[in-house]
Amino acid sequence: MKDHPSQWIRSGQTCCDVTNRASEYLDDRIPFLTKVRVCLHLASCAHCRVYVKQIDLVSSALRSLPKLYPSPGNRLRLHQRFAAHHGQSASGN
């Protein structure tokens, strides 16, 4: 049987696959079967469990920070400096 759990483990996700999809996994934006495979990999790989936990902690910390935006004057000055540095016009052309 192609979808038997023992086959999932053998054809499961690699460490590279898991680390590349950590954010999608944590945000629940991956297909169900892929999520199962990631879960099986995490159950057997302490390194990936630590990595995914770190990504989760960083994401949580970033979400808890206040959303700050520059004032319109500062935004214009930042845009002008960026444009001057990159050889673009300040009007966005």
GUBA-757221 format. One record per residue (C-alpha): x, y, z; residue in one letter. Coordinates in steps of 0.1 Angstrom, whole numbers, padded with zeros to 4 digits, always signed. Example, Ala and Ser with C-alpha at 12.3 -4.5 7.8 and 13.67 -1.06 7.14 Angstrom:
<sites>
+0123-0045+0078A/+0137-0011+0071S/
</sites>
This chain:
<sites>
+0000+0000+0000M/+0014+0033-0011K/-0001+0053+0018D/+0007+0029+0046H/+0024+0047+0075P/+0055+0026+0072S/+0059+0040+0036Q/+0054+0075+0049W/+0084+0072+0071I/+0106+0058+0044R/+0095+0083+0018S/+0091+0111+0044G/+0105+0146+0045Q/+0142+0152+0048T/+0157+0178+0073C/+0161+0202+0044C/+0124+0197+0034D/+0113+0204+0070V/+0134+0235+0075T/+0123+0249+0041N/+0087+0244+0051R/+0088+0253+0088A/+0069+0285+0084S/+0042+0269+0062E/+0040+0241+0087Y/+0036+0264+0117L/+0010+0285+0098D/-0009+0254+0087D/-0005+0262+0051R/+0007+0228+0038I/-0013+0199+0024P/-0025+0174+0050F/-0003+0145+0038L/+0027+0168+0038T/+0019+0179+0073K/+0017+0142+0084V/+0051+0135+0069R/+0066+0166+0086V/+0051+0155+0119C/+0066+0120+0114L/+0100+0135+0107H/+0097+0158+0137L/+0089+0128+0159A/+0122+0112+0149S/+0145+0142+0145C/+0155+0162+0175A/+0174+0188+0155H/+0144+0197+0133C/+0121+0198+0164R/+0145+0224+0179V/+0147+0243+0147Y/+0109+0244+0142V/+0105+0254+0179K/+0130+0283+0174Q/+0111+0295+0143I/+0078+0294+0163D/+0094+0314+0191L/+0108+0340+0168V/+0075+0343+0149S/+0056+0347+0182S/+0080+0373+0194A/+0077+0393+0162L/+0039+0391+0162R/+0038+0405+0198S/+0058+0436+0188L/+0039+0468+0183P/+0033+0479+0147K/+0052+0511+0142L/+0052+0532+0110Y/+0074+0562+0102P/+0057+0596+0101S/+0049+0609+0066P/+0079+0632+0067G/+0103+0604+0078N/+0088+0581+0051R/+0095+0607+0024L/+0131+0612+0036R/+0137+0575+0037L/+0123+0572+0002H/+0145+0600-0011Q/+0176+0585+0005R/+0168+0551-0009F/+0161+0566-0044A/+0194+0586-0043A/+0214+0555-0032H/+0198+0533-0059H/+0198+0560-0087G/+0160+0562-0088Q/+0138+0593-0088S/+0121+0601-0055A/+0087+0601-0073S/+0089+0563-0077G/+0096+0562-0114N/
</sites>
